[in-house]
């Protein structure tokens, strides 16, 4: 019968704790790496999401050429005649990063009403976030009443627009009527969250004019004449 070598048992016993200690250290390092990896992944994901919402991850198509088509909008629609066309304000152009824009003043030869219209095409993020409620309220005016949805139907589309009315700070009655909405190439919509639309680029239309009355609202009358031409230009 062989006698067990006590030295072998001693070496085996001494190696056990060392191996366990090494395994524990490796596991600790791995466990610390997991939160770091998750943090990096979330940071990258948030950058991608923000870039998508901001419209920076655009397809390689000629967006400038598409924006240039806005210049084809007519100078006359029924009683409405173009009297002035101006470039988009330099500060607004830089902020909105438009691929194309038209800012025009139209006059109604029948009732002498005048409206200003801006048609913009650009990346979804900047085009979506600037609304009249914010812009006009910071320019010495105040909103009167609530923003509401208006419907305009053409032979091709059923458009929905936001409308809001504004007054000078010292006045109680509204004197300015503003209609606006967004489109991805189809009907314009009064959207609460256009920035999350599943599209890379947006059109925006905004019309401002006198309030008028229920039987004659210049902004509505202008859009009824103007939108059929817009439908033929946007994609």
C-alpha positions as CSV (number, residue, x, y, z in Angstrom):
1,X,0.0,0.0,0.0
2,X,1.3,3.4,-1.1
3,X,1.6,6.2,1.4
4,X,0.2,9.6,0.2
5,X,2.9,12.2,-0.1
6,X,2.1,15.1,2.3
7,X,4.0,17.5,0.1
8,X,1.7,16.9,-2.9
9,X,-1.3,17.6,-0.7
10,X,0.3,20.7,0.6
11,X,1.0,22.0,-2.9
12,X,-2.5,21.2,-4.1
13,X,-4.0,22.9,-1.1
14,X,-1.8,26.0,-1.7
15,X,-2.8,26.2,-5.4
16,X,-6.5,26.2,-4.8
17,X,-6.9,29.6,-3.1
18,X,-4.5,31.2,-5.7
19,X,-6.6,29.9,-8.6
20,X,-9.8,31.1,-6.9
21,X,-8.3,34.5,-6.3
22,X,-7.3,34.9,-9.9
23,X,-10.7,33.9,-11.2
24,X,-12.4,36.4,-8.8
25,X,-10.2,39.2,-10.1
26,X,-11.0,38.4,-13.7
27,X,-14.7,38.3,-12.9
28,X,-14.4,41.7,-11.2
29,X,-12.7,43.3,-14.2
30,X,-15.3,41.9,-16.5
31,X,-18.2,43.1,-14.4
32,X,-16.6,46.6,-14.3
33,X,-16.4,46.6,-18.1
34,X,-20.1,45.9,-18.7
35,X,-21.4,49.3,-17.4
36,X,-18.7,51.1,-19.4
37,X,-19.7,49.2,-22.6
38,X,-23.3,50.0,-22.0
39,X,-22.5,53.7,-21.4
40,X,-20.5,53.9,-24.6
41,X,-23.3,52.1,-26.6
42,X,-26.0,54.5,-25.2
43,X,-23.8,57.6,-26.0
44,X,-23.4,56.4,-29.6
45,X,-27.1,55.6,-29.9
46,X,-28.1,59.0,-28.6
47,X,-25.8,60.6,-31.1
48,X,-27.4,58.7,-34.0
49,X,-30.9,59.5,-32.7
50,X,-30.1,63.2,-32.4
51,X,-28.5,63.2,-35.8
52,X,-31.6,61.6,-37.3
53,X,-34.0,64.0,-35.6
54,X,-31.9,66.9,-36.7
55,X,-31.8,65.7,-40.3
56,X,-28.0,65.3,-40.5
57,X,-28.2,61.7,-41.7
58,X,-29.6,62.6,-45.1
59,X,-29.6,60.4,-48.3
60,X,-27.2,61.5,-51.0
61,X,-29.9,63.1,-53.3
62,X,-29.8,66.6,-54.8
63,X,-31.8,68.4,-52.1
64,X,-30.7,71.8,-53.4
65,X,-32.2,71.1,-56.8
66,X,-35.4,69.9,-55.1
67,X,-35.5,73.2,-53.1
68,X,-34.9,75.3,-56.3
69,X,-38.2,74.0,-57.6
70,X,-40.0,76.3,-55.1
71,X,-39.1,79.2,-57.5
72,X,-41.7,77.7,-59.9
73,X,-44.5,78.8,-57.6
74,X,-46.8,81.2,-59.6
75,X,-46.8,84.9,-59.5
76,X,-50.6,85.0,-60.0
77,X,-53.5,82.8,-58.7
78,X,-56.9,84.3,-59.4
79,X,-57.2,87.7,-57.7
80,X,-53.8,87.2,-55.9
81,X,-50.8,88.9,-57.6
82,X,-47.2,88.8,-56.5
83,X,-45.9,92.3,-55.5
84,X,-42.6,91.5,-53.9
85,X,-40.2,88.6,-53.5
86,X,-37.3,88.7,-51.0
87,X,-34.6,86.3,-49.9
88,X,-34.9,84.6,-46.5
89,X,-33.4,86.6,-43.7
90,X,-29.7,85.7,-43.4
91,X,-30.0,84.7,-39.7
92,X,-33.1,82.6,-40.3
93,X,-31.4,80.9,-43.3
94,X,-28.4,80.0,-41.2
95,X,-30.6,78.7,-38.4
96,X,-33.0,76.7,-40.6
97,X,-30.4,75.4,-43.0
98,X,-32.9,75.5,-45.9
99,X,-32.3,73.7,-49.2
100,X,-34.7,76.1,-50.8
101,X,-37.1,78.9,-49.7
102,X,-39.5,81.5,-51.1
103,X,-40.7,84.6,-49.2
104,X,-43.3,86.5,-51.0
105,X,-45.9,89.3,-50.6
106,X,-49.1,88.9,-52.5
107,X,-51.9,91.5,-53.1
108,X,-55.5,90.7,-53.7
109,X,-56.7,93.0,-56.6
110,X,-60.3,92.6,-55.6
111,X,-60.4,93.5,-51.9
112,X,-56.8,95.0,-51.4
113,X,-55.9,92.4,-48.8
114,X,-52.1,91.6,-48.6
115,X,-50.5,88.5,-47.2
116,X,-46.9,87.3,-46.7
117,X,-46.1,83.7,-47.4
118,X,-43.0,81.7,-46.7
119,X,-42.5,78.3,-48.2
120,X,-39.4,76.5,-46.8
121,X,-37.8,73.1,-47.6
122,X,-35.0,71.8,-45.3
123,X,-33.9,69.2,-42.8
124,X,-36.6,68.0,-40.5
125,X,-35.1,69.2,-37.2
126,X,-34.7,72.9,-37.8
127,X,-37.8,73.3,-40.0
128,X,-40.0,71.6,-37.4
129,X,-39.1,73.4,-34.2
130,X,-39.8,77.1,-35.0
131,X,-43.4,78.1,-34.7
132,X,-45.2,81.5,-34.8
133,X,-46.3,81.1,-31.2
134,X,-42.7,81.3,-30.2
135,X,-41.4,83.7,-32.9
136,X,-44.1,86.3,-32.8
137,X,-44.4,86.3,-29.0
138,X,-40.8,87.4,-28.8
139,X,-41.3,90.2,-31.3
140,X,-43.5,92.5,-29.3
141,X,-46.8,90.8,-29.9
142,X,-49.0,88.4,-27.9
143,X,-51.2,85.6,-28.9
144,X,-55.0,86.1,-28.6
145,X,-57.0,82.9,-28.1
146,X,-56.0,79.4,-28.8
147,X,-54.2,77.9,-31.7
148,X,-56.7,75.9,-33.7
149,X,-56.8,73.5,-36.7
150,X,-58.2,74.7,-40.0
151,X,-59.0,72.5,-43.0
152,X,-58.5,73.4,-46.7
153,X,-59.6,71.0,-49.3
154,X,-58.3,71.1,-52.9
155,X,-59.1,68.8,-55.8
156,X,-56.1,66.6,-54.9
157,X,-55.6,66.9,-51.1
158,X,-57.2,67.6,-47.8
159,X,-54.8,70.0,-46.0
160,X,-54.8,70.9,-42.3
161,X,-53.2,74.0,-40.9
162,X,-52.6,75.5,-37.6
163,X,-54.0,79.1,-37.2
164,X,-53.1,81.5,-34.5
165,X,-54.0,85.2,-34.0
166,X,-51.8,87.9,-32.5
167,X,-52.1,91.4,-31.2
168,X,-49.7,94.2,-30.3
169,X,-48.8,94.1,-26.6
170,X,-50.9,97.2,-25.8
171,X,-53.9,96.1,-27.8
172,X,-56.7,93.7,-26.8
173,X,-58.0,92.7,-30.3
174,X,-56.0,90.5,-32.7
175,X,-54.8,92.2,-35.9
176,X,-52.6,89.5,-37.3
177,X,-53.7,86.0,-38.5
178,X,-51.0,83.3,-39.1
179,X,-51.6,79.9,-40.7
180,X,-48.9,77.2,-40.9
181,X,-48.3,73.5,-41.4
182,X,-45.7,70.9,-42.6
183,X,-45.6,68.4,-45.4
184,X,-43.3,65.5,-46.4
185,X,-44.4,65.9,-50.0
186,X,-48.1,65.2,-49.5
187,X,-50.9,67.0,-47.8
188,X,-49.9,69.7,-45.3
189,X,-50.6,68.7,-41.7
190,X,-51.2,70.6,-38.4
191,X,-48.8,68.3,-36.5
192,X,-47.9,68.7,-32.9
193,X,-44.6,66.8,-33.3
194,X,-43.3,67.2,-36.9
195,X,-39.7,66.6,-35.7
196,X,-40.3,62.9,-35.2
197,X,-41.9,62.3,-38.6
198,X,-40.2,59.4,-40.4
199,X,-38.8,61.6,-43.1
200,X,-35.4,63.4,-43.5
201,X,-36.7,66.6,-45.0
202,X,-39.8,68.7,-44.5
203,X,-41.7,71.5,-46.3
204,X,-43.2,74.2,-44.2
205,X,-45.7,76.9,-45.3
206,X,-46.5,79.9,-43.2
207,X,-48.9,82.7,-44.2
208,X,-49.5,85.9,-42.3
209,X,-52.1,88.6,-43.0
210,X,-55.0,90.6,-41.5
211,X,-57.5,88.8,-39.4
212,X,-60.6,89.7,-41.5
213,X,-63.9,88.2,-40.5
214,X,-65.7,84.9,-40.8
215,X,-66.9,85.6,-44.4
216,X,-63.5,86.9,-45.5
217,X,-60.3,85.7,-44.0
218,X,-57.4,86.7,-46.3
219,X,-55.0,83.9,-45.2
220,X,-57.6,81.2,-45.8
221,X,-58.6,82.7,-49.1
222,X,-55.0,82.9,-50.2
223,X,-54.2,79.3,-49.3
224,X,-57.3,78.1,-51.2
225,X,-55.8,79.7,-54.3
226,X,-52.1,78.9,-53.6
227,X,-52.1,75.3,-52.4
228,X,-53.0,73.7,-55.7
229,X,-49.8,75.3,-57.1
230,X,-47.7,74.1,-54.1
231,X,-49.0,70.6,-54.6
232,X,-47.5,70.5,-58.1
233,X,-44.1,71.7,-57.0
234,X,-43.3,69.8,-53.8
235,X,-42.3,66.1,-53.9
